Amino acid sequence: MIPGIKQYNLSGHFENAMIIKNVNIYFDGKITSRTVFFTDDSRKALSFMMPGESKFGTGFSEVIKMLKGEMNVLLPD
């Protein structure tokens, strides 16, 4: 335990990971994203989104795991 720091359930924590400090900033700072690399050479994006509308175009499928909040996703026609 760290004195003065609220303790959270760490069942969803990353082990043996490296987070890149450089941040990707989108939509005037309402969405930020950092890359997390793992020892098996896989990577994930750790993103924070503020309320609002955003439209992203990607060339591939993505899996999004939300930890808190809600989101509506519109799929292309």
N, C-alpha and C positions, 0 to 999 in steps of 0.2 A: 504494500500500500504506500501511496505517496501522500504525506501529510498535506492537508488543505486542498487536495484534488478529489473531486467526486469520482468514485469508483463505478465502472460500468461492467456489465456482463461482457466478457471478452470472447464469447463463443464464436463470434464472427470476425475475429481479428486475423491479420495476415502474419504469417511466420516466415522468417528468412526472406524478407523482401527489402527492396531498395526503392525509395521514392525520389524521383527527380524533382529538385527544388524549383526548376523553371516552370512557370505556370502558363497554361493556355487560357486566354481571356476572351470571352465571347459576349456579344450583346451588351456592350458598355459595362462589363464587369458583373452582370447579373448571373453569368454562368462561368465557373472556373473549373479547370481540369488539370490534374497532374498524372504523370505516368508512373505506374508501379511495376517494377521488374521482379521476377521470382527466380529462384535458383534453377528451375527447370527450363529457363529461357522463355517462359510465357510472360505475358504482360497484361495489365488491366488499366483502365482509366478510373481514377478516383475523382469524382466531380461533385460540385456543389451548385445547386440551382436555386435562385430566388424566384418568388412568384412572378408570373408574367407569361406572355406568349413568345415562343421561339420556334424557328423553323430551321432544321438541320437537313442537309442533303448528304447522304452517304452512298457509297458505291457498293456496300456490302451489308449483310444482316448484322444486327447487334443484339446482345443480351443485356438488359438493364435490370439491376437488382436495386430496388429502392429500400432504404433503411427507414425513412420517415416521410410522411406527406402523401400527396396523391398527384397523379398526372394523367392527362388525356393524351393519347397518341393517335394521330391521324395517319393512316397508311395511304400510300399513293394509289391512284385509280388503276 
